[in-house]
Amino acid sequence: MRILLVNDWVAGEGGVERWLLDARGLLEEAGHDVRLLVSSAGTAADGDAEYVARAARSPVAQLPLQVANPAAIVTARRAVRSFRPDVALVAMFEMHLSPAAVLALGDVPVAGVVMYYKPVCPNGRKLWPDGTLCSVRAGAVCVRTGCVPAWLAPREAARYALIARALRRMTAVATCSRWMAAKLAANGVDATPLHLAVAPPAPGHRREAAPEPTFVYAGRLAPEKGLDDLLDAFASVRHSHPKATLRIVGGGPEGARLRARATEGVTFTGRVEREAVATQWRDAWAAVVPSRWAEPYGMVAAEAIAHGVPVIASATGGLAEIVEDGRTGALFPNGDAVALRDRMRSVADATAPAFDDDAAKELMRRHAPRRHAEELEELLRRAGG
């Protein structure tokens, strides 16, 4: 098949972008001819894309372009003419390419993979302004609660009407977890869960746990990730285990503020290359994924478990499909810093969480790259009729 992959491409290290590059490799290994169409926002696929549509970086300029980006429409039509794809696989399009770019694919069959909440939630996180979980369908309530400013409401109404139309244009839709499939269904989108590929540890990888309790967070430094809860929980653990350490790996908008409030024993590595993240698990007693929002999936948890590291994670969302409480880690209620502290303290006391190698192996079988490639091929065949 000739397959056109379509994605906004906000950042080179983002979860969706990492997945799409892996998917491209898997599909090419299976013998398919694959091309990539992205926006110029962020890293624009670091030169790996055959088609790049100009996108605005200014929030003011983005206001009309997020409804319909003329450059993305032209680029999508050019890709269809020159590549003549048998099918298109669309991931993120809401922020830069715009839904109009999906509609510009003409008669090409379209499959979609929805990895986050933006297509059904204006703030993209399914969180109320106070940080608690939202479970209602988007609409007028978004304006009443302040999630959408009143002055922006007309633009969002037009934009989301086009997003809904673009989703209906997709003849087959997949998503990253059963949790997300249920959330999308509640918003009128029928999606099939995929088993995303989790790469096994590199040859020669060996885990050598540090002599003192060592916790690792790896991910974006953003408000919904629960890092304030993590810092508070760790500060409490440090009182009873003064040699415990917490290593925070990653970058993001909250970096400077979090560094300013971190206590002794916390180190920040900044962003690291994807391959280098695996080395962070080598001495960890536990990975911590303390998200306040309901994570759509939780790739970092799956990767930690693949490397033999138990995971302490928030219980609502896709993470509960990765972490088996009592077997590959421990779950706690989203946003509950006291419960998070207790889980971390149990690790420091060497009493929990347990780690079951058989459960980890089963996770790896479910998420084997070859299985993921086969599921993608089936999705594309369904889209093409």
SEBA-215513 format. One record per residue (C-alpha): residue number from 0; residue in one letter; x, y, z. Coordinates in nm, 3 decimals. Example, Ala and Ser with C-alpha at 12.3 -4.5 7.8 and 13.67 -1.06 7.14 Angstrom:
<recs>
(rec 0; A; (1.230; -0.450; 0.780)) (rec 1; S; (1.367; -0.106; 0.714)) 
</recs>
This chain:
<recs>
(rec 0; M; (0.000; 0.000; 0.000)) (rec 1; R; (0.096; 0.364; -0.050)) (rec 2; I; (0.028; 0.522; 0.290)) (rec 3; L; (0.025; 0.894; 0.371)) (rec 4; L; (0.082; 0.969; 0.741)) (rec 5; V; (-0.058; 1.306; 0.858)) (rec 6; N; (0.030; 1.480; 1.186)) (rec 7; D; (0.070; 1.832; 1.328)) (rec 8; W; (0.417; 1.760; 1.467)) (rec 9; V; (0.438; 1.992; 1.765)) (rec 10; A; (0.764; 1.847; 1.903)) (rec 11; G; (1.024; 1.589; 1.811)) (rec 12; E; (1.009; 1.413; 2.147)) (rec 13; G; (0.631; 1.408; 2.197)) (rec 14; G; (0.451; 1.078; 2.250)) (rec 15; V; (0.240; 1.094; 1.933)) (rec 16; E; (0.537; 1.197; 1.723)) (rec 17; R; (0.750; 0.914; 1.863)) (rec 18; W; (0.471; 0.668; 1.794)) (rec 19; L; (0.422; 0.790; 1.437)) (rec 20; L; (0.790; 0.756; 1.347)) (rec 21; D; (0.791; 0.405; 1.494)) (rec 22; A; (0.473; 0.324; 1.300)) (rec 23; R; (0.633; 0.447; 0.981)) (rec 24; G; (0.930; 0.219; 1.037)) (rec 25; L; (0.709; -0.081; 1.110)) (rec 26; L; (0.494; -0.022; 0.801)) (rec 27; E; (0.801; 0.020; 0.580)) (rec 28; E; (0.948; -0.301; 0.718)) (rec 29; A; (0.623; -0.471; 0.616)) (rec 30; G; (0.680; -0.355; 0.257)) (rec 31; H; (0.455; -0.050; 0.236)) (rec 32; D; (0.546; 0.279; 0.067)) (rec 33; V; (0.503; 0.548; 0.333)) (rec 34; R; (0.517; 0.929; 0.314)) (rec 35; L; (0.478; 1.186; 0.591)) (rec 36; L; (0.283; 1.515; 0.585)) (rec 37; V; (0.331; 1.751; 0.882)) (rec 38; S; (0.300; 2.114; 0.979)) (rec 39; S; (0.602; 2.341; 1.015)) (rec 40; A; (0.523; 2.394; 1.383)) (rec 41; G; (0.765; 2.258; 1.641)) (rec 42; T; (1.041; 2.050; 1.485)) (rec 43; A; (0.847; 1.965; 1.165)) (rec 44; A; (0.964; 1.601; 1.190)) (rec 45; D; (1.331; 1.706; 1.188)) (rec 46; G; (1.354; 1.683; 0.811)) (rec 47; D; (1.196; 1.338; 0.782)) (rec 48; A; (0.871; 1.460; 0.623)) (rec 49; E; (0.817; 1.464; 0.247)) (rec 50; Y; (0.539; 1.725; 0.276)) (rec 51; V; (0.551; 2.022; 0.515)) (rec 52; A; (0.265; 2.271; 0.545)) (rec 53; R; (0.341; 2.616; 0.678)) (rec 54; A; (0.186; 2.681; 1.020)) (rec 55; A; (0.173; 2.986; 1.245)) (rec 56; R; (0.356; 2.993; 1.576)) (rec 57; S; (0.188; 3.309; 1.707)) (rec 58; P; (-0.127; 3.240; 1.913)) (rec 59; V; (-0.299; 3.534; 1.746)) (rec 60; A; (-0.223; 3.407; 1.397)) (rec 61; Q; (-0.338; 3.060; 1.496)) (rec 62; L; (-0.692; 3.177; 1.574)) (rec 63; P; (-0.822; 3.159; 1.214)) (rec 64; L; (-0.571; 2.899; 1.095)) (rec 65; Q; (-0.687; 2.640; 1.348)) (rec 66; V; (-1.023; 2.648; 1.175)) (rec 67; A; (-0.884; 2.630; 0.821)) (rec 68; N; (-0.513; 2.649; 0.733)) (rec 69; P; (-0.487; 2.735; 0.359)) (rec 70; A; (-0.124; 2.617; 0.339)) (rec 71; A; (-0.221; 2.279; 0.485)) (rec 72; I; (-0.508; 2.245; 0.238)) (rec 73; V; (-0.274; 2.313; -0.053)) (rec 74; T; (-0.009; 2.074; 0.083)) (rec 75; A; (-0.262; 1.795; 0.139)) (rec 76; R; (-0.388; 1.830; -0.217)) (rec 77; R; (-0.032; 1.830; -0.351)) (rec 78; A; (0.050; 1.514; -0.156)) (rec 79; V; (-0.257; 1.340; -0.300)) (rec 80; R; (-0.166; 1.442; -0.657)) (rec 81; S; (0.203; 1.353; -0.640)) (rec 82; F; (0.199; 1.044; -0.415)) (rec 83; R; (-0.146; 0.905; -0.502)) (rec 84; P; (-0.188; 0.729; -0.164)) (rec 85; D; (-0.409; 0.426; -0.130)) (rec 86; V; (-0.498; 0.540; 0.222)) (rec 87; A; (-0.413; 0.818; 0.467)) (rec 88; L; (-0.350; 0.766; 0.838)) (rec 89; V; (-0.428; 1.085; 1.033)) (rec 90; A; (-0.316; 1.149; 1.392)) (rec 91; M; (-0.309; 1.505; 1.533)) (rec 92; F; (-0.446; 1.779; 1.307)) (rec 93; E; (-0.640; 2.013; 1.537)) (rec 94; M; (-0.366; 2.259; 1.637)) (rec 95; H; (-0.186; 2.347; 1.313)) (rec 96; L; (-0.293; 2.156; 1.002)) (rec 97; S; (-0.660; 2.219; 1.090)) (rec 98; P; (-0.957; 1.991; 1.015)) (rec 99; A; (-0.976; 2.148; 0.670)) (rec 100; A; (-0.654; 1.965; 0.577)) (rec 101; V; (-0.821; 1.629; 0.649)) (rec 102; L; (-1.117; 1.725; 0.433)) (rec 103; A; (-0.874; 1.827; 0.156)) (rec 104; L; (-0.759; 1.466; 0.111)) (rec 105; G; (-1.035; 1.426; -0.145)) (rec 106; D; (-1.138; 1.071; -0.231)) (rec 107; V; (-0.846; 0.907; -0.044)) (rec 108; P; (-0.974; 0.666; 0.225)) (rec 109; V; (-0.883; 0.799; 0.569)) (rec 110; A; (-0.805; 0.614; 0.893)) (rec 111; G; (-0.761; 0.804; 1.215)) (rec 112; V; (-0.569; 0.738; 1.535)) (rec 113; V; (-0.683; 0.958; 1.826)) (rec 114; M; (-0.421; 0.966; 2.100)) (rec 115; Y; (-0.545; 1.254; 2.314)) (rec 116; Y; (-0.855; 1.448; 2.413)) (rec 117; K; (-0.825; 1.754; 2.188)) (rec 118; P; (-1.073; 1.632; 1.923)) (rec 119; V; (-1.346; 1.614; 2.189)) (rec 120; C; (-1.222; 1.865; 2.451)) (rec 121; P; (-1.126; 2.231; 2.387)) (rec 122; N; (-0.856; 2.236; 2.655)) (rec 123; G; (-0.728; 1.894; 2.545)) (rec 124; R; (-0.693; 1.754; 2.897)) (rec 125; K; (-1.047; 1.677; 3.023)) (rec 126; L; (-0.973; 1.876; 3.338)) (rec 127; W; (-1.182; 2.148; 3.499)) (rec 128; P; (-1.006; 2.481; 3.573)) (rec 129; D; (-0.950; 2.367; 3.934)) (rec 130; G; (-0.755; 2.063; 3.811)) (rec 131; T; (-1.020; 1.799; 3.883)) (rec 132; L; (-1.126; 1.542; 3.624)) (rec 133; C; (-1.400; 1.633; 3.378)) (rec 134; S; (-1.643; 1.365; 3.265)) (rec 135; V; (-1.904; 1.566; 3.072)) (rec 136; R; (-1.939; 1.615; 2.698)) (rec 137; A; (-1.801; 1.938; 2.556)) (rec 138; G; (-2.045; 2.216; 2.474)) (rec 139; A; (-2.192; 2.521; 2.644)) (rec 140; V; (-2.062; 2.392; 2.978)) (rec 141; C; (-1.706; 2.468; 2.859)) (rec 142; V; (-1.793; 2.839; 2.845)) (rec 143; R; (-1.992; 2.842; 3.170)) (rec 144; T; (-1.702; 2.690; 3.364)) (rec 145; G; (-1.436; 2.910; 3.208)) (rec 146; C; (-1.260; 2.635; 3.012)) (rec 147; V; (-1.336; 2.836; 2.697)) (rec 148; P; (-1.337; 3.218; 2.720)) (rec 149; A; (-1.668; 3.368; 2.608)) (rec 150; W; (-1.497; 3.576; 2.338)) (rec 151; L; (-1.351; 3.257; 2.186)) (rec 152; A; (-1.673; 3.057; 2.192)) (rec 153; P; (-1.791; 3.141; 1.835)) (rec 154; R; (-1.455; 3.045; 1.690)) (rec 155; E; (-1.449; 2.720; 1.887)) (rec 156; A; (-1.802; 2.633; 1.775)) (rec 157; A; (-1.699; 2.667; 1.410)) (rec 158; R; (-1.372; 2.484; 1.469)) (rec 159; Y; (-1.529; 2.189; 1.650)) (rec 160; A; (-1.800; 2.155; 1.388)) (rec 161; L; (-1.520; 2.106; 1.134)) (rec 162; I; (-1.331; 1.869; 1.367)) (rec 163; A; (-1.645; 1.656; 1.399)) (rec 164; R; (-1.680; 1.659; 1.022)) (rec 165; A; (-1.316; 1.551; 0.981)) (rec 166; L; (-1.371; 1.264; 1.227)) (rec 167; R; (-1.678; 1.152; 1.031)) (rec 168; R; (-1.460; 1.158; 0.719)) (rec 169; M; (-1.251; 0.879; 0.874)) (rec 170; T; (-1.392; 0.538; 0.781)) (rec 171; A; (-1.192; 0.362; 1.056)) (rec 172; V; (-1.069; 0.512; 1.384)) (rec 173; A; (-0.836; 0.364; 1.644)) (rec 174; T; (-0.708; 0.488; 1.977)) (rec 175; C; (-0.442; 0.406; 2.234)) (rec 176; S; (-0.640; 0.238; 2.515)) (rec 177; R; (-0.975; 0.100; 2.621)) (rec 178; W; (-1.010; 0.408; 2.841)) (rec 179; M; (-0.980; 0.640; 2.543)) (rec 180; A; (-1.215; 0.423; 2.336)) (rec 181; A; (-1.481; 0.468; 2.605)) (rec 182; K; (-1.423; 0.844; 2.629)) (rec 183; L; (-1.444; 0.883; 2.253)) (rec 184; A; (-1.760; 0.671; 2.240)) (rec 185; A; (-1.919; 0.901; 2.497)) (rec 186; N; (-1.853; 1.183; 2.250)) (rec 187; G; (-1.991; 1.003; 1.948)) (rec 188; V; (-1.665; 0.866; 1.807)) (rec 189; D; (-1.639; 0.490; 1.753)) (rec 190; A; (-1.274; 0.386; 1.799)) (rec 191; T; (-1.092; 0.054; 1.829)) (rec 192; P; (-0.812; 0.023; 2.091)) (rec 193; L; (-0.464; -0.049; 1.955)) (rec 194; H; (-0.181; -0.225; 2.138)) (rec 195; L; (0.092; 0.034; 2.092)) (rec 196; A; (0.438; -0.104; 2.034)) (rec 197; V; (0.675; -0.119; 2.332)) (rec 198; A; (1.035; -0.183; 2.239)) (rec 199; P; (1.221; -0.443; 2.448)) (rec 200; P; (1.535; -0.343; 2.640)) (rec 201; A; (1.849; -0.304; 2.431)) (rec 202; P; (2.088; -0.600; 2.425)) (rec 203; G; (2.311; -0.591; 2.728)) (rec 204; H; (2.073; -0.385; 2.939)) (rec 205; R; (2.115; -0.477; 3.304)) (rec 206; R; (1.928; -0.340; 3.600)) (rec 207; E; (2.137; -0.252; 3.904)) (rec 208; A; (1.918; -0.083; 4.164)) (rec 209; A; (2.081; 0.202; 4.355)) (rec 210; P; (2.181; 0.134; 4.717)) (rec 211; E; (1.930; 0.395; 4.844)) (rec 212; P; (1.566; 0.455; 4.741)) (rec 213; T; (1.572; 0.612; 4.395)) (rec 214; F; (1.260; 0.737; 4.218)) (rec 215; V; (1.245; 0.848; 3.855)) (rec 216; Y; (0.993; 1.063; 3.671)) (rec 217; A; (1.028; 1.085; 3.293)) (rec 218; G; (0.801; 1.307; 3.086)) (rec 219; R; (0.689; 1.659; 3.015)) (rec 220; L; (0.702; 1.917; 3.292)) (rec 221; A; (0.343; 2.037; 3.256)) (rec 222; P; (0.064; 2.118; 3.507)) (rec 223; E; (-0.148; 1.810; 3.429)) (rec 224; K; (0.144; 1.576; 3.502)) (rec 225; G; (0.108; 1.610; 3.881)) (rec 226; L; (0.467; 1.712; 3.956)) (rec 227; D; (0.368; 1.935; 4.247)) (rec 228; D; (0.209; 1.630; 4.409)) (rec 229; L; (0.525; 1.433; 4.338)) (rec 230; L; (0.754; 1.694; 4.495)) (rec 231; D; (0.533; 1.717; 4.805)) (rec 232; A; (0.517; 1.338; 4.840)) (rec 233; F; (0.891; 1.301; 4.796)) (rec 234; A; (0.967; 1.573; 5.053)) (rec 235; S; (0.769; 1.369; 5.306)) (rec 236; V; (0.945; 1.045; 5.210)) (rec 237; R; (1.279; 1.219; 5.248)) (rec 238; H; (1.205; 1.289; 5.615)) (rec 239; S; (1.201; 0.917; 5.695)) (rec 240; H; (1.457; 0.819; 5.429)) (rec 241; P; (1.712; 1.104; 5.421)) (rec 242; K; (1.921; 0.940; 5.146)) (rec 243; A; (1.630; 0.889; 4.906)) (rec 244; T; (1.656; 1.064; 4.570)) (rec 245; L; (1.416; 1.174; 4.299)) (rec 246; R; (1.536; 1.222; 3.942)) (rec 247; I; (1.312; 1.424; 3.709)) (rec 248; V; (1.384; 1.364; 3.341)) (rec 249; G; (1.232; 1.590; 3.078)) (rec 250; G; (1.153; 1.949; 2.996)) (rec 251; G; (0.849; 2.168; 2.960)) (rec 252; P; (0.679; 2.493; 3.059)) (rec 253; E; (0.685; 2.419; 3.432)) (rec 254; G; (1.060; 2.350; 3.451)) (rec 255; A; (1.180; 2.673; 3.612)) (rec 256; R; (0.901; 2.688; 3.868)) (rec 257; L; (0.944; 2.324; 3.971)) (rec 258; R; (1.319; 2.366; 4.011)) (rec 259; A; (1.258; 2.664; 4.239)) (rec 260; R; (1.032; 2.466; 4.475)) (rec 261; A; (1.221; 2.135; 4.472)) (rec 262; T; (1.372; 2.019; 4.799)) (rec 263; E; (1.702; 1.845; 4.873)) (rec 264; G; (1.747; 1.514; 4.697)) (rec 265; V; (1.571; 1.618; 4.376)) (rec 266; T; (1.770; 1.650; 4.053)) (rec 267; F; (1.656; 1.765; 3.708)) (rec 268; T; (1.828; 1.626; 3.401)) (rec 269; G; (1.639; 1.830; 3.143)) (rec 270; R; (1.541; 1.673; 2.813)) (rec 271; V; (1.736; 1.368; 2.704)) (rec 272; E; (1.735; 1.174; 2.380)) (rec 273; R; (1.481; 0.898; 2.356)) (rec 274; E; (1.744; 0.624; 2.364)) (rec 275; A; (1.895; 0.775; 2.679)) (rec 276; V; (1.569; 0.751; 2.875)) (rec 277; A; (1.619; 0.374; 2.900)) (rec 278; T; (1.939; 0.428; 3.097)) (rec 279; Q; (1.741; 0.618; 3.359)) (rec 280; W; (1.562; 0.298; 3.462)) (rec 281; R; (1.883; 0.108; 3.539)) (rec 282; D; (1.916; 0.215; 3.904)) (rec 283; A; (1.554; 0.311; 3.977)) (rec 284; W; (1.362; 0.155; 4.262)) (rec 285; A; (1.041; 0.277; 4.099)) (rec 286; A; (0.917; 0.495; 3.817)) (rec 287; V; (0.654; 0.749; 3.921)) (rec 288; V; (0.377; 0.871; 3.687)) (rec 289; P; (0.167; 1.099; 3.911)) (rec 290; S; (-0.061; 1.251; 3.644)) (rec 291; R; (-0.358; 1.455; 3.764)) (rec 292; W; (-0.533; 1.418; 3.431)) (rec 293; A; (-0.648; 1.079; 3.307)) (rec 294; E; (-0.356; 0.977; 3.088)) (rec 295; P; (-0.485; 0.847; 2.754)) (rec 296; Y; (-0.222; 0.572; 2.760)) (rec 297; G; (0.109; 0.593; 2.948)) (rec 298; M; (0.398; 0.486; 2.725)) (rec 299; V; (0.657; 0.578; 2.986)) (rec 300; A; (0.499; 0.331; 3.231)) (rec 301; A; (0.508; 0.053; 2.973)) (rec 302; E; (0.874; 0.125; 2.894)) (rec 303; A; (0.969; 0.124; 3.262)) (rec 304; I; (0.796; -0.211; 3.317)) (rec 305; A; (0.969; -0.351; 3.008)) (rec 306; H; (1.298; -0.263; 3.180)) (rec 307; G; (1.200; -0.441; 3.501)) (rec 308; V; (1.105; -0.131; 3.702)) (rec 309; P; (0.780; -0.116; 3.903)) (rec 310; V; (0.562; 0.187; 3.841)) (rec 311; I; (0.365; 0.404; 4.083)) (rec 312; A; (0.088; 0.564; 3.875)) (rec 313; S; (-0.243; 0.744; 3.897)) (rec 314; A; (-0.534; 0.504; 3.867)) (rec 315; T; (-0.787; 0.682; 3.643)) (rec 316; G; (-0.705; 0.665; 3.273)) (rec 317; G; (-0.502; 0.445; 3.044)) (rec 318; L; (-0.225; 0.391; 3.300)) (rec 319; A; (-0.444; 0.136; 3.480)) (rec 320; E; (-0.429; -0.078; 3.164)) (rec 321; I; (-0.048; -0.077; 3.180)) (rec 322; V; (0.025; -0.101; 3.553)) (rec 323; E; (-0.118; -0.405; 3.733)) (rec 324; D; (-0.164; -0.305; 4.095)) (rec 325; G; (0.039; -0.543; 4.310)) (rec 326; R; (0.210; -0.711; 4.013)) (rec 327; T; (0.398; -0.447; 3.814)) (rec 328; G; (0.349; -0.151; 4.043)) (rec 329; A; (0.097; 0.038; 4.251)) (rec 330; L; (-0.194; 0.268; 4.165)) (rec 331; F; (-0.330; 0.566; 4.359)) (rec 332; P; (-0.618; 0.813; 4.305)) (rec 333; N; (-0.536; 1.096; 4.064)) (rec 334; G; (-0.431; 1.410; 4.248)) (rec 335; D; (-0.407; 1.241; 4.590)) (rec 336; A; (-0.063; 1.347; 4.715)) (rec 337; V; (-0.107; 1.163; 5.046)) (rec 338; A; (-0.178; 0.832; 4.871)) (rec 339; L; (0.117; 0.896; 4.640)) (rec 340; R; (0.339; 0.956; 4.943)) (rec 341; D; (0.225; 0.629; 5.099)) (rec 342; R; (0.303; 0.432; 4.780)) (rec 343; M; (0.648; 0.590; 4.756)) (rec 344; R; (0.714; 0.532; 5.125)) (rec 345; S; (0.630; 0.163; 5.081)) (rec 346; V; (0.892; 0.142; 4.806)) (rec 347; A; (1.149; 0.316; 5.025)) (rec 348; D; (1.065; 0.072; 5.306)) (rec 349; A; (1.121; -0.212; 5.051)) (rec 350; T; (0.776; -0.352; 5.125)) (rec 351; A; (0.601; -0.263; 4.795)) (rec 352; P; (0.521; -0.250; 4.511)) (rec 353; A; (0.585; -0.606; 4.406)) (rec 354; F; (0.717; -0.682; 4.060)) (rec 355; D; (0.605; -0.990; 3.873)) (rec 356; D; (0.833; -1.078; 3.583)) (rec 357; D; (0.562; -1.292; 3.424)) (rec 358; A; (0.323; -0.997; 3.420)) (rec 359; A; (0.591; -0.784; 3.256)) (rec 360; K; (0.651; -1.049; 2.991)) (rec 361; E; (0.278; -1.068; 2.919)) (rec 362; L; (0.271; -0.690; 2.875)) (rec 363; M; (0.554; -0.717; 2.625)) (rec 364; R; (0.372; -0.989; 2.432)) (rec 365; R; (0.057; -0.776; 2.411)) (rec 366; H; (0.257; -0.477; 2.292)) (rec 367; A; (0.506; -0.648; 2.062)) (rec 368; P; (0.601; -0.426; 1.764)) (rec 369; R; (0.500; -0.696; 1.515)) (rec 370; R; (0.152; -0.719; 1.667)) (rec 371; H; (0.116; -0.341; 1.652)) (rec 372; A; (0.215; -0.340; 1.284)) (rec 373; E; (-0.048; -0.604; 1.208)) (rec 374; E; (-0.315; -0.404; 1.390)) (rec 375; L; (-0.220; -0.092; 1.193)) (rec 376; E; (-0.239; -0.284; 0.866)) (rec 377; E; (-0.585; -0.411; 0.959)) (rec 378; L; (-0.696; -0.056; 1.046)) (rec 379; L; (-0.575; 0.072; 0.708)) (rec 380; R; (-0.745; -0.215; 0.524)) (rec 381; R; (-1.074; -0.137; 0.702)) (rec 382; A; (-1.043; 0.229; 0.608)) (rec 383; G; (-0.984; 0.141; 0.246)) (rec 384; G; (-1.287; -0.083; 0.232)) 
</recs>
